Structures are given as C-alpha cells and as structure tokens.
Amino acid sequence: MKKTILMLALAVAAASPASAQGWTLQQCLEHAAQHNIQVQKNRIAEEESKQSLLQAQAALFPSLSFSMSQSLGYRPFQEATVMVQNGMATTTNNKVTESGSYGINANWNVWDGGINRKTIDAQRVQKDMAEMQTAQSLNSIQEQIAQLYVQILYTIEAKKVNERLCETAQSQYNRGLERLKVGDIAKADVAQLESQLASAKYDVVNSQTQIDGYKRQLKSLLQLDINTPFDVAENELADERAMAPIPAKDEVYKQAVAHRPEIRTAQLAMEAADIQNDIARRGYYPSIGVNAGFGDSHYSASNDSYGEQLKRNLSGSLGLSVSVPIFDNRRNKTNVEKAKLQKVNAALELDNQLTTLGSNIENYWLQATSAQQRFIAAQTTVKSQQTSYELVNEQFKEGLKNIVDLLQARDNMLNAQQNMLQSKYTTILNTQMLRFYADGTMGL
C-alpha cells in the first residue's frame, strides 16, 4: 500500500513539475517529448510503418479463405424444374428450392522474382525513416524551447536592470521636486525628470509584456492549456558561462553528421531508392503461384439426404500458375527509370541536408564567437558607464550638472548594460546549440 502511495505521489509530482519554483529547461524538454502534438503524431507514423512492415512480412506466407453461399429459388408457374449440380441432373416439382455451397481456398505466391522480400527491406527502411522523422521533430522542438527559455531568462534580467533604473529615476524626480521648491531648478527640468520616470516605468512594463509573450509561446510548445499556471525557474546565468570555450565548428560538424536525424533520414532515402530500383528490375522476372481448394454443396430438391449430398459433392483442386511478362506496355521500364530518378533526387537531398547542417553550425559558431567578443568589450564599457552615471548623478544632486547631462549619462549606461546582457545570453545560447548539434545534449 505504501509503495502504491509513493508511486502516486511521484506521478503527481511529474505531472506538475516545479509548480512552486518554476519549470527548469530540462523539465520543459522532458514534458515536450511526451506531450507535444507534433511529436506524438510522428510516433503514430512510426507505429503505422511498423504495421506496414508486418504486413509485408506476412505476404511471404500462403493466404487461406473460407466462403459459403445459401440461396432460395421460387418458380410458381413451372411444374417441373431440372437443376444441374456437380454434373448431376435433378428434377423436382417443388416450387421453392434451397441450395448451398461451401469452399476453402488457399493461394501462395511461391516466387515473384524476389519482390516480396525486397518489399520487406523497403518497409524496414521506411520504419527507420519514420523513427528518424520523430527524432528530427523532437530536435526541432527542443531547439525552439531552448531559444525561448534563454530569451525569457535574458528578458527577466533586463527587466531587473530597468527596475533599478526606475528606482533611480524615481529618486531623481523626487530630488528635482525638492530643488524646485527652493528655486534651484526650472519646471522644464522637472518635467524632463518626470518624463524620464515615465519612460523607465514603461520599460519595466514592456519587459514584463515580452516575458509574458515568450512564456505563452513556450506553453504552446509544451501543449499546456490556458488554465495551467506556468513559470520558469529564474536561474540567472553567471557571466562565466559566456566565457566558456566555444566548440570548434569543424569538430561539431563532424560529430553532427554522424548522428543528426535529418542526415540519417537522407541517407536512408538513398538506401530506399536503391531498393526500389531493385524491385522495379525484378518486375521483368517470371512469377510462380500455387492454389488449392476444397468445395462442397447441397440442393434441397435432390432425392439424397443432406449428408449423402455433402459426401458425394465434396471436391478438391490443386493448381500451379506461371506468369512470364512479355509485353507490359512499358510498365516495368518506367518503374526502373523512375527509381533511378528517385535515387538522384535522394542524393541531391542528402547534399542539401549536409549543406544546411554546415550552414547552421557555422552560423551558431559565428554568433557565439562574435557575441563573446562583444560581451568582453561590454563588461568594460558597463563599468565605465556605471561609474560615469553615478558621478553625474551625484553632481546633479549638488546642482553641478544639468538635466541633459544626467539623461545622457543614464542612456549611455542603459545601452551598455543591455548590450552586455544581450551579448552574454547570445553567447550562452549559441554555444549550447553547438553542443546540442555535437552530442545531442541540451542544458543550461
């Protein structure tokens, strides 16, 4: 009983991950893998391909069927009726007659040029391709989730910067009102301070609106309904994360080619084209089939009993059929030529996937590299602008700097902080994407 309660508690905890402290990236990825509709559709396609494979394998065996028919006859104006059944003539004066026939038939395609076995190979490749399509869909979802998650973390940190600036703007506005009372500042300057405060409040609200929008998109990928509360774990990433070594793009590409599902899918498509070409060529081969059957019947107008009729009318058959294609209106040749074109198309698709993969990896590498350099430069700029702003703010309080100097210093500091945050999270995201392409792992 205790074990059952424990399992139930674990299931409930898994169904609502981190509701108190927010969802981690790993929890988002795991939930999407199980609940995202597109991924579930791909898994259904996997099961369909497995069923197609089982059907292709079953085609190697004979088929067996049973048939039965019952009929009534009525001839109101004919005094005598002659029925011929199984080579026997029966005369009856009955106006209503009943007859029945029964049969068991078996068919076996002994040899069809090896098409059945090659079809099994083709279905097996299709099954593997369906599995790769699921993996490819899951990778795409994971990439989107990671990008949104990092964007949320970045915007949350940017909001905190805006909140601190809003507090400073509020303090400056209050100080301006005090100076206005003693005639130490003009009303126009106070109006500018009030405008600065309104702008700072707007930036805070706008940041929260962006966060809510990103969370809505993330909820959609997780297939969470409108009534499900959702928040992310506010994990402020350390600056050191942006200084981590960036993987070499050549090494990432080499590893990605070996395991990325889109590449494997393109390779399987080429293999499938080869098999289809082989199947098309086997259409020129002859085919051999065997059929067998047992039949029986009865007729109510017969003088024999029902059992005696079944005994006498029992018959069996065994047949062999051979089909040799001679002229098929170019059907086989067309199939062969189409199979060749499919292989060419599959080769082009593989080249396209490799090019796209290399382009994506190079783009992530360039983004990570340039963002990391910007982050290094931005750290120095932020310190400088922060010091400058604090100095101007103190001088403004003492009446040594005017409002224009204060606002300019504030804007410079704000831009520097935002640039640093953007370059920091851009570096972290693109570095993580490179690792994801290299080994398939995702995490912050």
C-alpha positions as CSV (number, residue, x, y, z in Angstrom):
1,M,0.0,0.0,0.0
2,K,2.8,2.4,0.9
3,K,4.5,1.6,-2.3
4,T,1.4,2.5,-4.2
5,I,1.0,5.8,-2.4
6,L,4.6,6.6,-3.1
7,M,4.2,5.8,-6.9
8,L,1.1,8.0,-7.0
9,A,2.9,10.9,-5.3
10,L,5.8,10.6,-7.8
11,A,3.3,10.6,-10.7
12,V,1.6,13.7,-9.4
13,A,4.9,15.4,-9.0
14,A,5.9,14.5,-12.5
15,A,2.6,15.8,-13.9
16,S,3.2,19.3,-12.4
17,P,6.9,19.9,-12.5
18,A,8.3,22.6,-10.3
19,S,5.0,24.4,-9.9
20,A,6.3,26.3,-6.9
21,Q,9.7,27.4,-8.2
22,G,9.0,27.3,-11.9
23,W,10.0,24.9,-14.7
24,T,13.6,24.2,-15.5
25,L,14.8,23.8,-19.0
26,Q,15.2,20.1,-18.6
27,Q,11.6,19.7,-17.3
28,C,10.4,21.6,-20.3
29,L,12.3,19.4,-22.7
30,E,11.0,16.2,-21.0
31,H,7.4,17.4,-20.9
32,A,7.5,18.4,-24.6
33,A,8.9,15.0,-25.6
34,Q,5.9,13.3,-24.1
35,H,3.1,15.8,-24.8
36,N,3.9,17.9,-27.9
37,I,1.3,17.0,-30.5
38,Q,3.7,17.1,-33.5
39,V,6.0,14.6,-31.7
40,Q,3.0,12.4,-30.9
41,K,1.9,12.4,-34.5
42,N,5.3,11.3,-35.6
43,R,5.2,8.5,-33.1
44,I,1.9,7.4,-34.6
45,A,3.5,7.4,-38.0
46,E,6.2,5.2,-36.6
47,E,3.6,2.6,-35.5
48,E,1.9,2.8,-38.9
49,S,5.3,2.0,-40.5
50,K,5.8,-1.0,-38.2
51,Q,2.4,-2.3,-39.2
52,S,3.3,-2.0,-42.8
53,L,6.5,-3.9,-42.2
54,L,4.5,-6.7,-40.5
55,Q,2.1,-6.8,-43.5
56,A,5.0,-7.1,-45.9
57,Q,6.5,-10.0,-43.9
58,A,3.1,-11.8,-43.8
59,A,2.9,-11.6,-47.7
60,L,5.6,-14.4,-47.8
61,F,3.1,-16.9,-46.4
62,P,0.0,-18.5,-48.1
63,S,-3.4,-17.0,-47.7
64,L,-6.4,-19.0,-46.7
65,S,-10.1,-18.1,-47.0
66,F,-13.5,-19.8,-46.4
67,S,-16.6,-19.0,-48.5
68,M,-20.2,-20.0,-48.1
69,S,-23.4,-19.2,-50.0
70,Q,-27.0,-20.1,-49.4
71,S,-29.8,-19.4,-51.9
72,L,-33.6,-19.9,-52.2
73,G,-35.3,-20.5,-55.6
74,Y,-39.0,-19.9,-56.3
75,R,-40.8,-20.8,-59.6
76,P,-44.6,-20.5,-59.2
77,F,-45.7,-21.4,-62.7
78,Q,-43.3,-24.2,-63.6
79,E,-44.4,-27.7,-62.7
80,A,-41.0,-29.4,-63.1
81,T,-37.6,-27.9,-62.6
82,V,-34.4,-29.5,-63.7
83,M,-31.2,-28.5,-61.8
84,V,-27.7,-29.5,-62.8
85,Q,-25.2,-29.5,-60.0
86,N,-21.8,-31.0,-60.0
87,G,-22.5,-32.8,-63.2
88,M,-25.8,-34.4,-61.9
89,A,-29.3,-33.5,-63.2
90,T,-32.1,-33.4,-60.6
91,T,-35.8,-33.0,-61.4
92,T,-38.2,-31.5,-58.9
93,N,-41.7,-30.3,-58.9
94,N,-41.1,-28.2,-55.8
95,K,-41.8,-24.5,-56.4
96,V,-39.4,-23.4,-53.6
97,T,-35.9,-24.9,-53.5
98,E,-32.8,-24.2,-51.3
99,S,-29.2,-24.8,-52.2
100,G,-25.8,-24.1,-50.5
101,S,-22.2,-24.3,-51.4
102,Y,-19.1,-24.2,-49.3
103,G,-15.4,-23.7,-50.1
104,I,-11.9,-23.4,-48.6
105,N,-9.3,-21.8,-50.9
106,A,-5.6,-21.3,-50.4
107,N,-3.2,-19.3,-52.5
108,W,0.6,-19.0,-52.3
109,N,2.8,-16.7,-54.3
110,V,5.8,-19.0,-54.4
111,W,8.1,-16.8,-56.4
112,D,7.6,-13.3,-57.7
113,G,11.1,-12.5,-58.7
114,G,12.0,-11.7,-55.1
115,I,9.8,-8.6,-55.0
116,N,8.2,-9.6,-51.7
117,R,11.5,-9.9,-49.9
118,K,12.8,-6.7,-51.3
119,T,9.5,-5.1,-50.2
120,I,10.2,-6.2,-46.7
121,D,13.6,-4.5,-46.9
122,A,11.9,-1.3,-48.2
123,Q,9.4,-1.3,-45.4
124,R,12.1,-1.8,-42.9
125,V,13.9,1.3,-44.2
126,Q,10.6,3.2,-44.1
127,K,10.2,2.3,-40.5
128,D,13.7,3.5,-39.7
129,M,13.0,6.8,-41.6
130,A,9.8,7.2,-39.5
131,E,11.9,6.9,-36.4
132,M,14.3,9.5,-37.7
133,Q,11.4,11.8,-38.5
134,T,10.3,11.6,-34.9
135,A,13.8,12.3,-33.7
136,Q,14.1,15.2,-36.1
137,S,10.8,16.7,-34.9
138,L,11.9,16.3,-31.3
139,N,15.2,18.1,-32.0
140,S,13.3,21.0,-33.7
141,I,11.0,21.3,-30.6
142,Q,14.0,21.2,-28.3
143,E,15.8,23.9,-30.2
144,Q,12.7,26.2,-30.1
145,I,12.2,25.5,-26.4
146,A,15.9,26.3,-25.6
147,Q,15.8,29.6,-27.6
148,L,12.6,30.7,-25.9
149,Y,13.8,29.7,-22.5
150,V,17.1,31.6,-22.8
151,Q,15.1,34.6,-24.2
152,I,12.9,34.6,-21.1
153,L,16.0,34.5,-18.8
154,Y,17.5,37.4,-20.7
155,T,14.4,39.5,-20.6
156,I,13.9,38.8,-16.9
157,E,17.4,40.0,-16.2
158,A,16.9,43.0,-18.5
159,K,13.7,43.8,-16.5
160,K,15.7,43.9,-13.3
161,V,18.0,46.4,-14.9
162,N,15.0,48.5,-15.9
163,E,13.6,48.2,-12.4
164,R,16.8,49.5,-10.8
165,L,16.9,52.4,-13.3
166,C,13.2,53.1,-12.5
167,E,14.0,53.4,-8.8
168,T,16.9,55.8,-9.6
169,A,14.6,57.8,-11.9
170,Q,12.0,58.0,-9.1
171,S,14.7,59.2,-6.7
172,Q,15.9,61.8,-9.2
173,Y,12.3,63.0,-9.8
174,N,11.8,63.4,-6.0
175,R,15.1,65.3,-5.7
176,G,14.0,67.5,-8.6
177,L,10.7,68.4,-6.8
178,E,12.7,69.4,-3.7
179,R,15.0,71.6,-5.7
180,L,12.1,73.1,-7.5
181,K,10.6,74.2,-4.2
182,V,13.7,76.2,-3.3
183,G,14.0,77.6,-6.8
184,D,17.2,75.6,-7.6
185,I,15.8,74.1,-10.8
186,A,13.4,75.0,-13.5
187,K,10.0,73.5,-14.1
188,A,11.1,72.3,-17.5
189,D,13.9,70.3,-15.9
190,V,11.4,68.7,-13.5
191,A,9.2,67.9,-16.5
192,Q,12.1,66.1,-18.1
193,L,12.8,64.1,-14.9
194,E,9.1,63.2,-14.9
195,S,9.3,62.1,-18.5
196,Q,12.4,60.0,-17.6
197,L,10.5,58.3,-14.8
198,A,7.5,57.6,-17.1
199,S,9.9,56.1,-19.7
200,A,11.6,54.0,-17.1
201,K,8.2,52.7,-15.9
202,Y,7.3,51.9,-19.5
203,D,10.5,49.9,-20.0
204,V,9.6,47.8,-16.9
205,V,6.1,47.2,-18.2
206,N,7.3,46.4,-21.7
207,S,9.9,43.9,-20.4
208,Q,7.1,42.1,-18.5
209,T,4.9,42.1,-21.6
210,Q,7.8,40.5,-23.5
211,I,8.3,37.9,-20.8
212,D,4.6,37.0,-20.8
213,G,4.7,36.7,-24.6
214,Y,7.7,34.4,-24.6
215,K,6.1,32.3,-21.8
216,R,2.9,32.0,-23.9
217,Q,4.9,30.7,-26.8
218,L,6.7,28.2,-24.6
219,K,3.4,27.0,-23.1
220,S,2.2,26.4,-26.6
221,L,5.2,24.1,-27.4
222,L,4.6,22.3,-24.1
223,Q,0.9,21.8,-25.0
224,L,-0.2,23.5,-21.8
225,D,-3.8,24.8,-21.8
226,I,-4.8,28.4,-20.9
227,N,-5.7,27.5,-17.3
228,T,-2.4,25.8,-16.5
229,P,-0.1,28.1,-14.4
230,F,3.3,28.3,-15.8
231,D,6.6,30.0,-14.9
232,V,10.3,29.3,-15.5
233,A,12.9,28.8,-12.8
234,E,14.5,32.2,-12.6
235,N,18.1,31.0,-12.9
236,E,20.3,34.0,-13.6
237,L,23.2,32.6,-15.5
238,A,26.7,33.6,-14.3
239,D,28.8,35.8,-16.5
240,E,31.4,33.0,-16.5
241,R,29.0,30.9,-18.7
242,A,29.5,33.3,-21.5
243,M,33.3,33.0,-21.2
244,A,33.3,29.2,-21.6
245,P,35.3,27.8,-24.6
246,I,33.3,27.7,-27.9
247,P,33.4,24.3,-29.6
248,A,35.3,24.2,-32.9
249,K,32.8,24.3,-35.8
250,D,34.7,21.6,-37.8
251,E,34.5,19.2,-34.9
252,V,30.9,19.9,-34.3
253,Y,30.1,19.3,-37.9
254,K,31.9,16.0,-37.9
255,Q,30.0,14.8,-34.9
256,A,26.7,16.1,-36.2
257,V,27.0,14.3,-39.5
258,A,27.4,11.0,-37.6
259,H,24.2,11.3,-35.5
260,R,21.8,14.0,-36.6
261,P,18.5,12.5,-37.7
262,E,18.0,14.7,-40.7
263,I,21.3,13.4,-42.2
264,R,20.4,9.8,-41.3
265,T,16.9,10.3,-42.9
266,A,18.5,11.5,-46.2
267,Q,20.9,8.5,-46.1
268,L,18.0,6.1,-45.6
269,A,16.2,7.8,-48.5
270,M,19.1,6.9,-50.8
271,E,19.0,3.3,-49.5
272,A,15.3,3.2,-50.1
273,A,15.8,4.4,-53.7
274,D,18.3,1.6,-54.3
275,I,15.8,-1.0,-53.0
276,Q,13.0,0.5,-55.2
277,N,15.3,0.3,-58.2
278,D,15.9,-3.4,-57.4
279,I,12.2,-4.0,-57.0
280,A,11.5,-2.3,-60.4
281,R,14.0,-4.5,-62.2
282,R,12.5,-7.7,-60.7
283,G,9.3,-6.8,-62.5
284,Y,10.9,-8.5,-65.6
285,Y,11.2,-11.8,-63.8
286,P,8.5,-14.5,-64.1
287,S,6.2,-15.4,-61.1
288,I,5.0,-18.7,-59.9
289,G,1.9,-19.3,-57.8
290,V,0.2,-22.3,-56.2
291,N,-3.5,-22.5,-55.4
292,A,-5.6,-25.2,-53.7
293,G,-9.2,-25.6,-52.7
294,F,-11.9,-27.8,-51.3
295,G,-15.6,-27.4,-52.2
296,D,-18.9,-28.9,-51.3
297,S,-22.6,-28.3,-51.9
298,H,-26.2,-29.5,-51.4
299,Y,-29.6,-29.0,-53.0
300,S,-33.0,-29.5,-51.4
301,A,-34.6,-30.9,-54.5
302,S,-32.2,-33.9,-54.5
303,N,-33.6,-37.3,-53.5
304,D,-30.4,-37.9,-51.5
305,S,-30.1,-36.8,-47.9
306,Y,-28.2,-33.7,-46.8
307,G,-25.3,-35.8,-45.5
308,E,-25.1,-38.0,-48.6
309,Q,-25.0,-35.0,-50.9
310,L,-22.1,-33.4,-48.9
311,K,-20.3,-36.7,-49.2
312,R,-20.8,-37.1,-53.0
313,N,-20.3,-33.4,-53.9
314,L,-17.0,-33.0,-52.0
315,S,-14.3,-31.9,-54.4
316,G,-10.8,-30.7,-54.3
317,S,-8.4,-28.9,-56.6
318,L,-4.7,-28.1,-56.8
319,G,-3.2,-25.7,-59.4
320,L,0.1,-24.2,-60.5
321,S,0.3,-20.9,-62.3
322,V,3.3,-19.4,-64.1
323,S,3.3,-15.8,-65.4
324,V,6.0,-14.5,-67.7
325,P,6.0,-10.8,-68.6
326,I,6.5,-10.4,-72.4
327,F,5.0,-7.0,-73.2
328,D,3.7,-4.9,-70.4
329,N,3.1,-1.5,-72.1
330,R,6.4,-0.2,-70.8
331,R,5.3,-0.5,-67.1
332,N,8.5,-2.1,-65.8
333,K,10.8,0.1,-67.8
334,T,9.0,3.2,-66.5
335,N,9.3,1.9,-62.9
336,V,13.0,1.4,-63.4
337,E,13.6,4.8,-64.8
338,K,11.6,6.5,-62.0
339,A,13.6,4.6,-59.4
340,K,16.8,5.9,-61.0
341,L,15.4,9.5,-60.8
342,Q,14.4,8.9,-57.1
343,K,18.0,8.0,-56.3
344,V,19.3,11.1,-58.0
345,N,16.8,13.2,-56.0
346,A,17.7,11.4,-52.8
347,A,21.4,12.2,-53.4
348,L,20.6,15.8,-54.0
349,E,18.5,15.9,-50.8
350,L,21.5,14.5,-48.9
351,D,23.8,17.1,-50.3
352,N,21.2,19.8,-49.4
353,Q,20.9,18.5,-45.8
354,L,24.7,18.4,-45.4
355,T,24.9,22.0,-46.7
356,T,22.1,23.2,-44.4
357,L,23.7,21.4,-41.4
358,G,27.1,23.0,-42.1
359,S,25.5,26.5,-42.6
360,N,23.5,26.2,-39.3
361,I,26.6,25.1,-37.4
362,E,28.7,27.9,-38.9
363,N,26.0,30.4,-38.1
364,Y,25.8,29.3,-34.4
365,W,29.7,29.4,-34.2
366,L,29.9,32.9,-35.7
367,Q,27.1,34.2,-33.4
368,A,28.7,32.7,-30.4
369,T,32.2,33.9,-31.3
370,S,31.2,37.5,-32.1
371,A,28.8,37.7,-29.1
372,Q,31.5,36.5,-26.8
373,Q,33.9,39.3,-28.1
374,R,31.1,41.9,-27.7
375,F,30.5,40.6,-24.1
376,I,34.1,41.0,-23.2
377,A,34.1,44.6,-24.5
378,A,30.7,45.3,-23.0
379,Q,31.9,44.4,-19.5
380,T,34.5,47.2,-19.5
381,T,32.0,49.6,-21.1
382,V,29.4,48.9,-18.4
383,K,31.8,49.5,-15.6
384,S,32.9,52.8,-17.2
385,Q,29.4,54.0,-17.9
386,Q,28.2,52.9,-14.5
387,T,30.9,55.0,-12.8
388,S,30.2,57.9,-15.1
389,Y,26.5,57.8,-14.4
390,E,26.9,57.6,-10.6
391,L,29.3,60.6,-10.8
392,V,26.9,62.7,-12.9
393,N,24.0,61.7,-10.6
394,E,25.9,63.0,-7.6
395,Q,26.9,66.1,-9.4
396,F,23.2,66.6,-10.4
397,K,22.1,66.4,-6.8
398,E,24.6,69.1,-5.9
399,G,23.5,71.2,-8.8
400,L,26.7,70.9,-10.7
401,K,25.2,69.0,-13.7
402,N,22.1,69.8,-15.6
403,I,19.3,67.5,-16.6
404,V,20.6,67.0,-20.1
405,D,23.9,65.6,-18.8
406,L,22.0,63.3,-16.4
407,L,19.8,61.9,-19.1
408,Q,22.7,61.4,-21.5
409,A,24.7,59.5,-18.8
410,R,21.6,57.4,-18.0
411,D,21.0,56.4,-21.6
412,N,24.7,55.5,-22.1
413,M,24.6,53.3,-19.0
414,L,21.4,51.7,-20.0
415,N,22.6,50.9,-23.6
416,A,25.8,49.5,-22.2
417,Q,24.0,47.2,-19.7
418,Q,21.5,46.0,-22.3
419,N,24.3,45.3,-24.8
420,M,26.2,43.3,-22.2
421,L,23.2,41.2,-21.3
422,Q,22.3,40.6,-25.0
423,S,25.8,39.5,-25.9
424,K,26.0,37.4,-22.7
425,Y,22.9,35.4,-23.4
426,T,23.5,35.2,-27.2
427,T,26.9,33.6,-26.4
428,I,25.4,31.1,-24.0
429,L,22.5,30.2,-26.3
430,N,24.7,29.7,-29.4
431,T,27.4,27.8,-27.5
432,Q,24.7,25.5,-26.2
433,M,23.3,25.0,-29.7
434,L,26.8,23.9,-30.9
435,R,27.0,21.4,-28.1
436,F,23.5,20.2,-28.9
437,Y,24.5,19.6,-32.6
438,A,27.7,17.9,-31.5
439,D,26.4,15.4,-28.9
440,G,22.6,15.8,-28.7
441,T,22.5,17.1,-25.1
442,M,20.7,20.2,-24.1
443,G,21.0,22.0,-20.8
444,L,21.8,25.3,-19.1
